[in-house]
Amino acid sequence: MSGSGKGPRVQAMFARIVSRYDLMNRLMTGGMDRGWRRLAARLCEPQGKLALDLATGTGDLAVELVRQGARQVVGVDFCPPMLGAASEKTGLLGSRIRLLAGDAMALPFADESFDCAANGFLLRNVADLPRALRELARVLKPDGRLVCLEITHPPSRLFRALFQPYFYGLVPWLGSLISGDGAAYKYLPDSLSRFPDAPRLAQSMREAGFSEVNYRYLSFGAMAVHVGVKGLEK
Ligand SMILES: C[S@@+](CC[C@H](N)C(=O)[O-])C[C@H]1O[C@@H](n2cnc3c(N)ncnc32)[C@H](O)[C@@H]1O
């Protein structure tokens, strides 16, 4: 999936798998996804801040940002059924989480609206990665932190040899079994093959106006979490 029609196709795909999305995350990652989001939220340094969770999906990262002290989190997603699932989960947190429909390609916010921003498993899915990063830079206040959690290309050849049969073989099979949507869980590894590796993603963040960009690999390099700070000058 690539090119100009990617947005609507991704939107339709997430609408189809929403009911099994959380379960598949837990199964595919052996529950590790929770720890990755906890770390991403911590690196966002959200205490007392207004935070954006872009592509909030079923809301797990938004909840984590609140748990770690965000004053308020705005969770944005372009897939209404995902937002529906998020609202069931985040209902108890009341006004600390606001959910809003919006597209990462053109965020419905004024410049410099947020103190910090995070996204989990968004960037592989966008039609135009530089544009999504520029939008994130635009809506952040100067010095605002951006944290991006995403699947990546494991740097170790040995781990890649173990990871690839799992990710390109077992995950689509399991996804098809659990969600009944083989295409969606074939898309998952396909979307990684077209996605930049961690050093190149860091470079794209710099080009979008972020400084102090750094990243760390998680789970033997199957995941990466990137952090950047919006520079004073773009
Ligand atoms: C893999 S899910 C991640 C959800 C959540 N962040 C998490 O950690 O589980 C990707 C989400 O990105 C959303 N998404 C993809 N492209 C988007 C875009 N251009 N604008 C807004 N949301 C988008 C999808 O609707 C989906 O909910």
The ligand as an SDF file (V2000), in Angstrom:
LIG
                    3D

 27 29  0  0  0  0  0  0  0  0999 V2000
   -1.2110    0.6860   14.3590 C   0  0  0  0  0  0  0  0  0  0  0  0
   -2.4520    1.7740   14.9240 S   0  0  0  0  0  0  0  0  0  0  0  0
   -1.6930    2.5070   16.3490 C   0  0  0  0  0  0  0  0  0  0  0  0
   -2.6980    2.9440   17.3790 C   0  0  0  0  0  0  0  0  0  0  0  0
   -2.1190    3.3940   18.6960 C   0  0  0  0  0  0  0  0  0  0  0  0
   -1.2790    4.5460   18.5550 N   0  0  0  0  0  0  0  0  0  0  0  0
   -1.3700    2.2990   19.4160 C   0  0  0  0  0  0  0  0  0  0  0  0
   -0.3170    2.5800   19.9900 O   0  0  0  0  0  0  0  0  0  0  0  0
   -1.8520    1.1610   19.4450 O   0  0  0  0  0  0  0  0  0  0  0  0
   -2.2970    3.0520   13.7450 C   0  0  0  0  0  0  0  0  0  0  0  0
   -3.3660    4.1070   13.8960 C   0  0  0  0  0  0  0  0  0  0  0  0
   -2.9920    5.1990   13.0580 O   0  0  0  0  0  0  0  0  0  0  0  0
   -4.1490    5.7550   12.5150 C   0  0  0  0  0  0  0  0  0  0  0  0
   -3.7180    6.5190   11.3430 N   0  0  0  0  0  0  0  0  0  0  0  0
   -3.0490    6.0560   10.2640 C   0  0  0  0  0  0  0  0  0  0  0  0
   -2.8050    7.0500    9.4020 N   0  0  0  0  0  0  0  0  0  0  0  0
   -3.3460    8.1700    9.9590 C   0  0  0  0  0  0  0  0  0  0  0  0
   -3.4270    9.5190    9.5460 C   0  0  0  0  0  0  0  0  0  0  0  0
   -2.9400    9.9200    8.3680 N   0  0  0  0  0  0  0  0  0  0  0  0
   -4.0150   10.4070   10.3640 N   0  0  0  0  0  0  0  0  0  0  0  0
   -4.5490   10.0160   11.5510 C   0  0  0  0  0  0  0  0  0  0  0  0
   -4.5220    8.7540   11.9810 N   0  0  0  0  0  0  0  0  0  0  0  0
   -3.9170    7.8380   11.2010 C   0  0  0  0  0  0  0  0  0  0  0  0
   -5.0230    4.5480   12.2160 C   0  0  0  0  0  0  0  0  0  0  0  0
   -6.3740    4.8800   12.0620 O   0  0  0  0  0  0  0  0  0  0  0  0
   -4.7580    3.6800   13.4410 C   0  0  0  0  0  0  0  0  0  0  0  0
   -5.6760    3.9470   14.4680 O   0  0  0  0  0  0  0  0  0  0  0  0
  1  2  1  0
  2  3  1  0
  2 10  1  0
  3  4  1  0
  4  5  1  0
  5  6  1  0
  5  7  1  0
  7  8  2  0
  7  9  1  0
 10 11  1  0
 11 12  1  0
 11 26  1  0
 12 13  1  0
 13 14  1  0
 13 24  1  0
 14 15  1  0
 14 23  1  0
 15 16  2  0
 16 17  1  0
 17 18  1  0
 17 23  2  0
 18 19  1  0
 18 20  2  0
 20 21  1  0
 21 22  2  0
 22 23  1  0
 24 25  1  0
 24 26  1  0
 26 27  1  0
M  CHG  2   2   1   9  -1
M  END
$$$$
